[in-house]
Amino acid sequence: MKIHHIRNATFVIEVNEKFILVDPMLGKKGFMPPFSFFRFKINRNPTIELPDNYKATLEKVTHCLITHLHPDHIDSTGKRFLIKKNIPVICSIKDAKQLRKDGLNISNSLKYWEKDTFLDGCLVGIPAKHGYGFVASLMGNVIGYYLEFPNVPSIYISADTIYTDAVDKVLLEFEPDLTVMAAGTAQFDFGKQLIMNFEDILKFVERSPKKVYANHLEALNHCPITREKLKSELSINGLLSKVSIPNDGEVIEYQ
């Protein structure tokens, strides 16, 4: 299995000759306004362009997973791509109506903890909580995914979430071979973090059974954690060897 990291939370899982796109934010640099105006440096989002090799990767896409409808996870360019290619899309049952209205080809929609067949394996919808405290109620629903296929590593995509009992259950009971962690510590000008803080990031890595792939980094102005800062904190805590922190456009193979 290979992970093609594109940008932010957008990546492609290459498995058994299929290419599964996750959360396509495909717009150009700066097409969205800043998400923070006071707490962090004001920059339009995304703050970086897509990598040079992204088009070649997208040409191979056969399926798509969407965790939630925020524009840093699926934007208008991403929707146009999915519609043009008629890519089968998997999403939360709570988002299916809107995405169908937008013209997307919804092949599966899942409830939390629902298990469904997918390709030659299966996937499970995993609860996610987008933020600490009151801010979570403003962020809407999010779904993570656990995917399992024959003879390749299993993968848990935690999506935009803090560390919850559901996250803990997947790590300890499902025992995924690869876990995907949104590690940018995103935060608006008000409220607490929208995804895991450093304490929870370390807990997530510690409890992940095997390898961790960290994304949601260095692409949005409300995500302050850099790759180097994350590497430093993981190294201090003796956890760096478990975690891949790819550059945009990088491909990592997991066995």
N, C-alpha and C positions, 0 to 999 in steps of 0.2 A: 504494500500500500504506500502511496505517495501523497504528500500534502503539497499543493502548489499555493504558496501564500501570495496573495495579490496586494491587498492594502486593507488596513484596519481590521474589520471582522469578515472581510471577503476572502474566501479561499476555495480551492477545489480539491475534493477527495478523489484520487485516482485509485480505483479498486476493480479488479477483474474486468478490465477493458472498458469500464464505465467511468465517467467524469461527472462528479456530483458538485455542483456549484452551491455555495452557502452564502446567503445574505449579500446579494449583489448591489453594492454601492459603486456605480461605474461612471458617475459624472466627473467632469473636469475639476481640477483644482479651483477652489474658491466659489463654486456655484451656490453654496449655502451661506447664510450669515453666520457670525460667531455664535457659539453656544454659551459663552461666558464673556462678560464685558468688564468685570471688576476683579474677580478672583484671579483670573489668568490673563495672559497677553491676548489682546484683541487681534484675531486673525479670522478671515473667512474660511469656511470649511468646504471640503477637506483641505488641509493645509499643504498637501503634497499632491503631485500628479500620480497617475497610475504608472506602474513599471513598464519598461519597453516591451516586455514579452507577454503582456496580458492578453493581447488579441489572439495570439497563437494558442494560448490556453483556453480561451473562451470558445474558439472554434470547435473544440473537442467535447464541449459540455453536452451531457445527455439527460441530466436531471437537475433539480434545484430544491434545496431546503431553505425555508424562510422561518426565522425565529420570531420576528415581530416586525411591525410596520413603520418603525422610525426611519427617517430618510437616510441615516447613516448605516442602515442595514438593507434597505431596498429603496432606491431612488427612481426617478422617472426614467433615467437612462437604463437602469437595470430592468425595469418593467418592459421598456420597448424591446430590449434584447430578448427577454423571455417570450414575449408575444411574437416577435418576428420569427424566432426559431421554433415556436410552438413547443417549448420545453415543458415536460411534465413537472409540476410543482407540488411539493409537500409543505403543509403549513398547519398551524393551529386551527381547530374547528371554529374558533372565535374570529379568525381572520379570513376564512374561506369566502364568505359572502362578498366582502369588500374586494378581494383579489379577483374573484370571478367577474365582478362588476367592472374592474379595471381591464379585463380582457385576458387574464392569465388562465392557463390550462391547469386547473387544480386536479391532480390525480389522486391524492390522499389528503385527508384532513383528520387530525388526531386530537383526542381529549388527553388530559394529563393521565399518565400511567397506562394509556391504551397501547396495545401491541398490534402491529399490522405487518403483513408481508411486504417486503420491498426488495426488488430485484431477486436474487437467489438467497436472500437472507431475511432479516426482519428489522424493524425499528420500533422504538418505544418513545412516546411523548413524555417529557420530564418537566415537572413544574419548575418555574423560575420566578424570582422576585427581584424586580428591577429597582433596587434602592433600599436604603436604611430609613426607617421612620416614615413620616408622613409623605415623603417624596415618592415612595413606591406607589401610593394610590393615584398619583398624577401621571405615572409612566405607562399605565395600561398593561395588558397581558403580554407575557413572553413565554415561549416554549423552548425547552432544550430537547436534544435527541440522543438516544442511545442506539447505535447501529451495530449489527452483528452479521457477518458473512462467513461462509465456510473458508477455512484455511488462510485467513488474513486477520490482522489485529482488529479487535473490537474497538469502537470509538464512542466517547461521550462528549457531545458538544453542549457545554453548560449554558451558553448564550449569555446575555446581559443579566447577571444575577449576583446577589450577595450569597454568602455561604448559609445554607438553610438545612433543615432536616432532610429535605428531598435530595439535595446535593450530597449530603453525607450518606444517605441510603444507597445512591448509585455507586459512589466510590467504594463503599465497604461491602455491599451485597452483589452488585453487578460485576465488580472488579474489571473495569475496562482496561484494555491494554494501552490505549491512548486517551488522554483527557485534554479537552480544549478549554482554555481559561482566558476570559476577557480580563486583561491585566492593567488597563490604563488608568484605573482609579478615577473614572470620570466624575465630574462634580459641576453643578451649576453655581451661580452666584449666591444661591440660597440653599439651605438644607445640607444633608450629609451626602456621602458618595452614592452614585447611581449603580455602581458595580462594586466588586469586592475591594475592601481596603487592604492595606499591607498585612495586617494580622490575619485576615481571611485568605489572602493570597498564599501566605506561608502555610496555613492550615490545609488549604486545598492541595498544595504540592506535597506536603507531608503525607496526606491520606490517599493521594493518588497511587494506585498499586504499582504502576510502571512509569511510562513516559508522559510528559506534559508538553503541550504546544501552547505557547502564550501569544495572544494576538490583541487587537484593539489598542495598538500602540502607535504614537507619533504620527497621527493622521487627523486629529480633531483638536480644536483649541481648548476644549474643556477636559482633556486627558493629559495631565501633567507629567506622568511617569515616562521617562525615556527608557530605551532598551538598556543603556549602560547603567542607569540607576537600578533597574530591575535585576540585572546581572549582579550588581554589587550587593544588593540586599540578599539575593539567593545565595551568593557565595559566602557571605558572612554567616548565614545560617546552615551552611553545608548542604544546600539543596540544588546548586547550579547544575550538577551532572544529570539531574532528572529532566531538565527543562530545555526545550528548543525555543529560541527566540529569533525567528527568521527575519531577514531583511525582505523588503517588498520585492516580489519577483523570484524569491528563492524557492527551491524545491527540496523537500526533505523526505527521505524514504524511511519507513518504519517496517520492521519485520517481527 
